[in-house]
Amino acid sequence: MTDTLGVGVIGCGNISTAYFRLAPLFAGMEIRACTDLNMDAARAQAAKFNVDAREIGDLLKSDDIDVVVNLTIPDAHSAVSCQAIQAGKHVYSEKPLALTLRDGVEMQRLAREHGVSVGCAPDTFLGGAHQHARHLIDAGEIGRIVAGTAHVMSHGMEHWHPNPDFFFRVGGGPVLDIGPYYVANLINLIGPIKRVAALSSSATPTRTITSQPRAGDVIPVETPTNVHALLEFEQGATVTLSTSWDVWAHDHGRMELYGTEGSLFVPDPNFFGGDLRMAKRDAGVMPVTGWHHPLSVPNDPHGEGMMANYRTVGLADMVAAIRDGRDARCSIDRTLHALDAMTSILMSGETGQFVDLTTTCSRPEPLDPASASALMR
Ligand SMILES: NC(=O)c1ccc[n+]([C@@H]2O[C@H](COP(=O)([O-])OP(=O)(O)OC[C@H]3O[C@@H](n4cnc5c(N)ncnc54)[C@H](O)[C@@H]3O)[C@@H](O)[C@H]2O)c1
């Protein structure tokens, strides 16, 4: 194996630009080729980012590609990742890993059989803000976490994404689309989950696209868009997770963790940075500053200002883990556990019963400032 692993991207849609733009921040890997069912999309990204456009079969046969990055739509994830594994490639997938736990477990089996690594987004929990939260929790600042709340609620995706259909199909919905950021961070901060319960609904059976170029198209809603869940963690904490695309506005914190010694107010796990606040016993809520982490430095234009965006750090960590023979932080075991939690939430929403998870995992190793720097060029 050479020091630099070659990366091939499958799926050249909306999110691929972030991967092409941000992967060069990290050491040990290089995007060399891309493909898509729509080869015009692949050729356009290839020209823009100076890589090769190859037919999918050719990319999977290419000796200069060690890792496939799967950026296809959710219901294609499992088939595309398994195809890449069978071609002997390591795989890093966008979330969700698969639509069912059974497909995810089969992927894990296949990866073991072929001796390759599989990792999965999200990697935002590796951002400076969330690693700072992890550092404070591990240092005992808020004691043992006993409870928490997380809210990810908005009015959906049809006002910005050019092809929002997949968000409202099975495999989309707020639990599987945005939930992964929250569940991955809860696993990072608290640990594995024991059982879940949920209530679910959808405000409307269809949605009308307001983004271009398909403004006015009416698309069916085939998965719940309003899901309120309870999570019981193996260490005993109980957390409320509210996910919805049927809410115009709300005033809840994104993530709050309540410990025996204080409370921690965690910024949006969909992003790498943000402000962290903490309240100790009998004291008011105060900002927590003085932590310098390379993955909280604003580097990317967003809205009116700059924000920290280090998407692909999970891929870089997996590449380093392959090289060093260690566990990757965005490993398939953790992703499968998160998928188990999310599909169990959806199942509970259908049946009205608590669902015990059948998988578990360890917390990922923290990514302290020095370890994060080591992943960067
Ligand atoms: N758009 C975002 O901001 C965003 C953010 C985070 C994660 N994601 C995740 O990234 C994934 C892709 O999202 P997107 O917004 O880029 O979607 P998209 O629809 O814009 O792009 C998906 C691309 O995959 C291609 N594709 C579909 N099936 C394929 C197959 N079998 N083989 C090869 N190519 C195939 C499509 O032709 C399309 O070009 C999703 O899983 C999504 O959840 C997206």
The ligand as a MOL file (V3000), in Angstrom:
LIG
                    3D

  0  0  0     0  0            999 V3000
M  V30 BEGIN CTAB
M  V30 COUNTS 44 48 0 0 0
M  V30 BEGIN ATOM
M  V30 1 N -27.2160 17.5210 -0.2010 0
M  V30 2 C -26.7690 17.6570 1.0210 0
M  V30 3 O -26.5990 18.7680 1.5600 0
M  V30 4 C -26.3940 16.4450 1.8310 0
M  V30 5 C -25.8050 16.6600 3.0680 0
M  V30 6 C -25.4020 15.5830 3.8050 0
M  V30 7 C -25.5940 14.3130 3.3220 0
M  V30 8 N -26.2040 14.0960 2.1400 0 CHG=1
M  V30 9 C -26.3980 12.7020 1.7070 0
M  V30 10 O -25.6560 12.4850 0.5220 0
M  V30 11 C -26.3410 11.5640 -0.3290 0
M  V30 12 C -26.5210 12.2220 -1.6770 0
M  V30 13 O -27.2750 13.4000 -1.5010 0
M  V30 14 P -27.3250 14.4890 -2.6540 0
M  V30 15 O -28.0280 15.6410 -2.0530 0
M  V30 16 O -25.9780 14.6940 -3.2520 0 CHG=-1
M  V30 17 O -28.2870 13.7430 -3.7000 0
M  V30 18 P -28.4440 14.0760 -5.2620 0
M  V30 19 O -29.7470 13.5040 -5.6700 0
M  V30 20 O -28.1630 15.5040 -5.5290 0
M  V30 21 O -27.2400 13.2360 -5.9290 0
M  V30 22 C -27.1840 11.8310 -5.9460 0
M  V30 23 C -26.4280 11.3900 -7.1920 0
M  V30 24 O -26.2780 9.9760 -7.1480 0
M  V30 25 C -26.5200 9.4650 -8.4660 0
M  V30 26 N -26.9240 8.0660 -8.3290 0
M  V30 27 C -28.0900 7.5940 -7.8100 0
M  V30 28 N -28.0870 6.2520 -7.8290 0
M  V30 29 C -26.8840 5.8670 -8.3570 0
M  V30 30 C -26.2730 4.6150 -8.6240 0
M  V30 31 N -26.9180 3.4780 -8.3650 0
M  V30 32 N -25.0380 4.5960 -9.1620 0
M  V30 33 C -24.3850 5.7620 -9.4500 0
M  V30 34 N -24.9210 6.9870 -9.2210 0
M  V30 35 C -26.1530 7.0340 -8.6760 0
M  V30 36 C -27.5810 10.3640 -9.0430 0
M  V30 37 O -27.5820 10.3010 -10.4610 0
M  V30 38 C -27.1810 11.7370 -8.4990 0
M  V30 39 O -26.3010 12.4090 -9.3720 0
M  V30 40 C -27.6530 11.2320 0.3870 0
M  V30 41 O -27.4970 10.0240 1.0760 0
M  V30 42 C -27.8400 12.3690 1.3720 0
M  V30 43 O -28.5370 11.9340 2.5340 0
M  V30 44 C -26.5860 15.1320 1.3710 0
M  V30 END ATOM
M  V30 BEGIN BOND
M  V30 1 1 1 2
M  V30 2 2 2 3
M  V30 3 1 2 4
M  V30 4 1 4 5
M  V30 5 2 4 44
M  V30 6 2 5 6
M  V30 7 1 6 7
M  V30 8 2 7 8
M  V30 9 1 8 9
M  V30 10 1 8 44
M  V30 11 1 9 10
M  V30 12 1 9 42
M  V30 13 1 10 11
M  V30 14 1 11 12
M  V30 15 1 11 40
M  V30 16 1 12 13
M  V30 17 1 13 14
M  V30 18 2 14 15
M  V30 19 1 14 16
M  V30 20 1 14 17
M  V30 21 1 17 18
M  V30 22 2 18 19
M  V30 23 1 18 20
M  V30 24 1 18 21
M  V30 25 1 21 22
M  V30 26 1 22 23
M  V30 27 1 23 24
M  V30 28 1 23 38
M  V30 29 1 24 25
M  V30 30 1 25 26
M  V30 31 1 25 36
M  V30 32 1 26 27
M  V30 33 1 26 35
M  V30 34 2 27 28
M  V30 35 1 28 29
M  V30 36 1 29 30
M  V30 37 2 29 35
M  V30 38 1 30 31
M  V30 39 2 30 32
M  V30 40 1 32 33
M  V30 41 2 33 34
M  V30 42 1 34 35
M  V30 43 1 36 37
M  V30 44 1 36 38
M  V30 45 1 38 39
M  V30 46 1 40 41
M  V30 47 1 40 42
M  V30 48 1 42 43
M  V30 END BOND
M  V30 END CTAB
M  END
